[in-house]
Amino acid sequence: MDWDDLKVAAALARSGTYAGAAAETGLDATTVARRIARLEASFPFALFHAVDGRRQPTARGAEVIGHVEAMSAHAIAIGAIPADGKGVSGHVRIAATASICDRVLAPHAAAFLDMHPGLTLSLLASDANVSFTRYEADIAIRMARPRRGGFTIRRLASLPLVLCKPAQQGDAIVCAYPDSLADTPEMAELARLGFKEKARFLSNSPASIRAVLASGRAAAVLPVLGGEPTATDRLQLVPLDRRRDAWLLTQPHLKKDPAARAVADWIEKSFSRLKTD
C-alpha cells in the first residue's frame, strides 16, 4: 500500500466527501476516488461506506485511519523540530474578525514569534466565517458556537458587553449590526434597552461603530475586546450583565500538531490578558 494513498484516506475520513478530501490534499475529486479504490483493493475489507450522502469509515476502516493519523502526527512532530532547538516551526493560518485580529492577537504577535523563530503566522481578518470544510484556515475564532462541523472546539473567553452612550441627555444616534447579525447578544441587549428600532447607523464592523461613538453623539452595545472608547465628559459606559462567548476551532488533523497547539495556547493567553490589560 502507498503512504500517500493512506493520507488521502485520512483526509476523506475528516471531510466526508471526495471534494473535501481533494481540497485538503490538492488533488481533484476523481483522483481522490481512484486512490481510495486502489487502497481498498489492498485490504480484505472496505474502508468506507456511504451514510447520508457522505463517505464514513467502516469499523475496520476507522482502525486503519487511527493508525494513519498517529503516524502523521509523529511525522509532523519530527518535522516541527527546529534546527536550533528553540520553539516550534511551521505555518499556521488563523481566521478571526478584524477586531479580534487587531485588538487581541496582533499586539502580542511579535513577542510570540520571537519565541518561535521557525514559525509563520497568517491572520485572516474577515467578518465573514472562513470555510473550515474547504480548509481555508487551520484555526478559527468564532463569536458564536458552531452547531455542527468536524473540528475540535473550546471556549476561549466570555466577553462582557458594555453600553456606550452620550453622557449628555438627548437623542443618540443608535448604532447597530445589520439583520444578518440580528441573533447576537449585542442586538438582544439593544432590543431589551429599547434602542434596536431606533438604529440609524448599521454596520457589521465594530471598528466603524467605535468611530461613530467617538463623536460623543452615538450609542451602541459592544463586547469588551480592549481599546474600547473610554468614559469621558461626552461618553458614558454602562457595564451590562449579558456576555458574549468566543470559541476556538481547530482542524481535527492538527490536534496534536506542535505548531497548532502552541498557537492555540498563545491565542488563549492573548484572550486572558483582556481581563487584566
VENUR-V353241 format. One record per helix or strand. SS is the DSSP state (2 for helix, 1 for strand). FROM is the first residue (numbers start at 1). LEN is the number of residues. If there is no record, write none. Layout:
BEGIN
ss = <SS | SS>
from = <FROM | FROM>
len = <LEN | LEN>
END
This chain:
BEGIN
ss = <2 | 2 | 2 | 1 | 1 | 2 | 1 | 1 | 2 | 1 | 1 | 1 | 1 | 2 | 2 | 2 | 1 | 2 | 1 | 1 | 2 | 2>
from = <3 | 18 | 29 | 48 | 54 | 59 | 81 | 88 | 98 | 118 | 139 | 151 | 173 | 179 | 185 | 196 | 199 | 206 | 218 | 235 | 252 | 258>
len = <13 | 8 | 12 | 4 | 4 | 21 | 1 | 9 | 18 | 8 | 4 | 16 | 4 | 3 | 8 | 3 | 4 | 8 | 6 | 17 | 3 | 18>
END
